Amino acid sequence: MSNQSIKIFKGNIVFTKTKNEFTILENGYIVIKDDKIEEVSSSIPEKYKDINVIDHGNKLIIPGFVDTHLHAPQFPNRGLGLDKELLPWLETYTFPEEAKYSDLNYAKKVYKRLISELWKNGVTRSCIFNTIHKESTKLLLDMFIKSGLGAFVGKVNMDRNSSSDLTENTQQSLKDTEEILREYIDKSDIVKPIVTPRFVPSCTPELMKGLGELAKKYNAHVQSHLSENPSEVAWVKELHPEFDTYGSVYDHFGLFGQQPTVMAHCVHSDDNEISLMKKNGVFVSHCPHSNYNLSSGIAPVRKFLNQGVKVSLGSDISGGHTASSLHCMVAAVQASKMRWIDSEGELDSLTTSEAFYLATKGGGEFFGKVGSFEKEYDFDALIIDDRNLGELDITIKERIQRFIYIGDDRNILERYVTGKKIEEPKFD
Amino acid sequence: MSNQSIKIFKGNIVFTKTKNEFTILENGYIVIKDDKIEEVSSSIPEKYKDINVIDHGNKLIIPGFVDTHLHAPQFPNRGLGLDKELLPWLETYTFPEEAKYSDLNYAKKVYKRLISELWKNGVTRSCIFNTIHKESTKLLLDMFIKSGLGAFVGKVNMDRNSSSDLTENTQQSLKDTEEILREYIDKSDIVKPIVTPRFVPSCTPELMKGLGELAKKYNAHVQSHLSENPSEVAWVKELHPEFDTYGSVYDHFGLFGQQPTVMAHCVHSDDNEISLMKKNGVFVSHCPHSNYNLSSGIAPVRKFLNQGVKVSLGSDISGGHTASSLHCMVAAVQASKMRWIDSEGELDSLTTSEAFYLATKGGGEFFGKVGSFEKEYDFDALIIDDRNLGELDITIKERIQRFIYIGDDRNILERYVTGKKIEEPKFD
């Protein structure tokens, strides 16, 4: 074994192997070999005694955050127009903004700011919707590769029920998607294209069928929206009365777990849809801020967890206003408490460790062995200095809870992705 | 008229004279005379043409934020223990911390950090619960006076159903309260003692009666908690079956609007209680983050507003985790959207201007002519630099919305209280 490929970090190590509790190693060690976790232990293993330890003292070392749902072109709209529900908000704010991304100069300006914001907030992996535009999607893929952050980036597909400047020709949409998949699927280990039908109402059956085939052909991941809003669910039922649930439409076209798939929202998923998600291993991207802001409701996260459905967290910029995974964790816990009340105590609220799990390992699983400090996991990590949040003579578990609730990007000192320290992204 | 006492500020002026809309003066002028607003106008009035204008360029000028409910001694507990409901949370986290404030050195260390946090977040006026301790309450009053920020600070009264180290002797409790009122009621124009029965379950009728009399004698304001949690409401009903509502108990003892009164939470106030609040002019301090965190529920803010009850915003540190009025505004809007769903569309959600109103003029009214830029109002203001939030070529209304949703303390450049610029508080 060459010791050259080994790094050892020391500090207060916190992660969630399971959602039920924090695993905490006070003054513990993480041994990283070839950019992956080799082991985590309370004392330094004898065989590594000659290796220089990078000592982070009393700081916290936690997994990087994973954001499984956000829209790059909506970044400039954060905090705007949130007096509307989903469908009118799309028409008024979202679609006009998305039409601008045929202009690569404009796109680049926005993407720079988006990637910096993700970096700042310690979001080391993310699942991104771009627009319909092929060239700007490639630009965003290239910019993520340059940044060192991990991401799945999808050219959006939509060929019906959209404004004229965003409605694609079906064959052209598939052709552009395939071109991106071919060029980028193997270009980077951590930045990849993802098949991205916008949502059922904006995709013809022919387009969904073609996208399902492309996902399979290129072994690509899939992302879309599901059961966000009652009007949207009713619209899908009207468009496809032949299917039992909204999710069944995607399923029919090979876009519901046939390849690894994440579905954003799932606020109004019924028991049949939840069963299908469980059966197919479909991930939920729970986006509580967006579901609040667009008056969509509160997703039954406890029900998903009880039934073994995989759940992750999404910011849903700009339905959600904040890229902060901390804010999303807090909102997830808070929303679950309102759901606990609504269910008259049937659906337990989320604990802090569960929210942390959703924001790390829960979403990380969509990327592979990501989001935890277990053997063979990619070393994606954040170094947290929480001295400004109060006294440090409380337990490490209390310190991580306090950081989640009252910390912000200023507490994140360093970010690592697959073992490499990521500096603030700079683009020309 | 001496021009020496006149100051003129220029910038993009935003405030809410009424809750229904933002009043916006793009590149407008605020004329301040003797620390109060003289006028606000789009061009500089002729008679002031010789006065030097303090030009804030393209920045926003908004009223300072008003936080009508928070607990100073709970500041170190922010973000801790939020997996519990109100009553167990009080027992486990709150009361043990509050017992420490007989130690003035400990108290001072916490108060320094609290006042700095309020300053940082642009909270220019606040209503504060301290502990039962007389000396630490005086210390906190003195520290606020030194800081230049406005505050009502209350020595908490509790003489039943509390842990032994926090249960007061009734007469001593009244005596200590009177001593503080006598010494401080006229000491400062903007920092004053406030009568603060903790809540009905912890105050005997004798204590409440005495506090009502003291409030009247010293013409002092009153604050307490009301109808936060179903168990608490049931407990009050059990203690006082002779009263129609929880609020009626306070009312009976002269603590419900006989002097200006603010009641925190009011999540479970029924129609009778709401009518009494309206009749007596009692202010609600709506604390959405706390109500989420402690699983209390969502207050019927729209119902309060429809019925003409005065509503303000509270952080409720540390039931609420954040001192940011921006976060509280967003939570208020989001909570109202969930209440809109629960009421099947009967209770409209809050607009952004309504949330802003609650955080400025709504709470400011409790302090006098505070929280708006109207003639004779105290000039309490924040200068906002929002350049880092995105492009500035959107409307001023959109810029204020964006600041509310995605801004933070870093966007607050300057803070003014009654016309004076307030620097970051420094204590020995």
Interface residues (C-beta under 8 A of the other chain):
Chain A: P76 R78 G79 L80 L82 D83 R113 H289 Y292 N293 S295 G297 I298 H321 T322 V330 V333 Q334 A335 K337 M338 W340 I341 D342 S349 T351 T352 L389 G390 E391 I394 E398 Q401 R402 F403 I404 Y405 I406 D408
Chain B: P76 R78 G79 L80 G81 L82 D83 R113 H289 Y292 N293 S295 G297 I298 H321 T322 V330 V333 Q334 K337 M338 W340 I341 D342 S349 T351 T352 L389 G390 E391 I394 E398 Q401 R402 F403 I404 Y405 I406 D408
